[in-house]
Amino acid sequence: MDREQFTSSWKMLVVRGAIGIVFGILAIAWPLETAIALVLLWGFWVLAEGISLLVQAFQSSTQGSRLARAVLGVIALIVAFFAIFSPSVTAETLTWFLGIWLIIRGLFEIFTAFSSYRLTPRWLLLVGAALSILLGVFFVANPGRGAVGIAVWLGIIALCWGVIFVVMGFMQRREHAWPAPADPADPATA
């Protein structure tokens, strides 16, 4: 690896880490705004997806069901409309669906713990199931606070990974800053 590649490599790690730290701090400081911003971003992505599906539905070269693409495209546009123009309601709704999914997942984990032989110990599956169900009940019962909680956890994770990337970048810089020991078999260093 030449010196220029290395220089950009450690710098990119530090930049990624710094962005993660800033995002994490902002998400923790303003979790409601973060949740709404994430829903807005998701809404614009769904809008692009819906438009793409509708365009594909009306192209003559499209393979597969044109009707299915058109229906999915219209559904995506409706969802995008709600996400963009009513992000707080959308965040609560998504959190509510996440809660239902976690409860169902927890129930399946309980069933799996008692119905099949797994390499994972049964008690570990039961603990995971209990956590999934408890978190799911919390999200269903408090979708607004659940959305804010997700934003805070996302901020904490981003902050932690940001610190890890910054440390890795500076460790990589320090590791390559020292001259490599001379190789006795290399005639250029002898």
N, C-alpha and C positions, 0 to 999 in steps of 0.2 A: 504494500500500500504506500503510495507516495505521500509526501508531507502535506500536499494541498488537500488530498482526500481526507486525511486524518483531521486536519484543521476544521474542515466543514462538518465532519462527523461529530466531533465533540461539541461544536457550537450548536449544531442542530438539536442535540440532546438537551443542552442547557436552554435553548429557546423553547423547545417543547415543554420542558419542565416549568419554565417561567410562565408560559401560557396556562399550563395546568394549575399552577399555584394561584395565578390571578383569577382564573375561572372558579376555582374552588373557594377562594375568599369571597368572591361576589355571590356565588350560589349560597354560601352559608349566611352571608350578611343580608341578602335579599332573596329568601327562598320562594316567596310567593311570586315575585317578578321573574325568577328563574323558571319556575314551573310554567308560568304563562308564556315566557319566551320560548321554552321548549315545545309547548303545544303549538305556538305560532309557526315555528320552524317545521314541525311535523305537518301542520296544516298546508303549508306551501309545498311540501314534498308530495302530499296526497293530491293537491291540486295538479301538480305536474304529472303525477301518475294517472289521474283521471283523464286529463287532456290526451296523454299518450295512448291510453286504452281506447278512447273514442276515435282518435285518428286511425289507430290500427283496425278498429272495427269497420271503418269505411274504406279501407284500402283494398284493392282487388287482389293484391298478392298475399293477403293475410291467410295463414293456415290456422285451422282450429275453428272454434265456434265464434262467429262474429257477434251473434246475439249475446253470448256470455260476456264478451269484451265490452259491448255497448252497455249492458246492465251494470257491470262492475265499474265502468267509467262514470256512469251517472251516479252510482252510489258514492264513488270516490269524490265526485264534485260536491255532492250534498254534505258529506263528512268534512271536506275541506272548507266549505262555506261556514259550517258551525265552528270549526277549529279556528278559523281566521277571525270571524266576527263575534264569537263568544268563547274565547279561550278559557276563561275560568270555569264555565259550565262543562266544557269539553274535558278539562283537566280532572274535574270531579268525576265525570262519567268514565273516563279512562281508568281512574284509580278504582272506581267501583268495580269495573270489569276485571281489573287486576286482582282485586280482593276475591271475587268469585272464583277466578282461575286458581288462586293460591289455596282456597278452601278445597276445591275439587282435587287439586294436586296432592294436598295433604291426605285426603281420604284415600286416594290411590296409593300413596306411600304406605299408609297403614295396611291396606290390603296386600301390597307387595311384601311387606315385612312378615306377614303371617302365611302367605300363600306359596312362596317359592324360596328355594335355597339360593342365597346370594353370598358373594364374598364379603359384602359389608355386614357387620354385625347387626342383628335385628334391633337392638336398643338404639343404635345410631340412626337407623331408618325411622324409628319411632320418634326420636328427638327431632329429626328434620321434619317429620310430618306434623308434630305438635307446633313447631315454629311456623311452618307454612300456614297452618290453620289459624293460629293466633294472629299472625300478620294479616291474613285474609279477612278475618273478622274485624280487625282494627280498620282496614281500608274500607270495608263495606259500611261499617258503622260511622266512620268519619272520613268520607272521601276528600273533603277539603283539606283537613289536616294531613291526610295521607299523601296528597299531592305535594304539600309543602315538605313533609317528611322525606319523600323521595328526592326532592330537590336538595335538601340538606345532606342526605347521604351521598348523592351524586357529587356535591361540593366537597365533602370529606374525602371521598375516593379520589377525586381530581387533585385535591391538595396533596394527598399522600403520594400519588403517582408523580405529581409535579416535583415534589422534593426528591423522590427516587431518581427521576431523570436528571435533575440538576446535579445530584451527587455522582451519578454514573458518568455524566459528561465531564465533571472536573476530575474524577478518578481516571477516566480515559485520557484526559489531557496530561495529567501528571505522569501516568504510565508511559506515555510516548514522548514526554519532554526530556527524559534522561537518555543519554546516548546508549545505544545497545552495546553490550560487551563485544569485543573483537573476537571474531571467529578465527581460530588458528588455521583452519583448513582453507580459508579464503585468502588467495595471494594478494588481493588488493589491500587487506588490512595488515599484512605481515611486513 
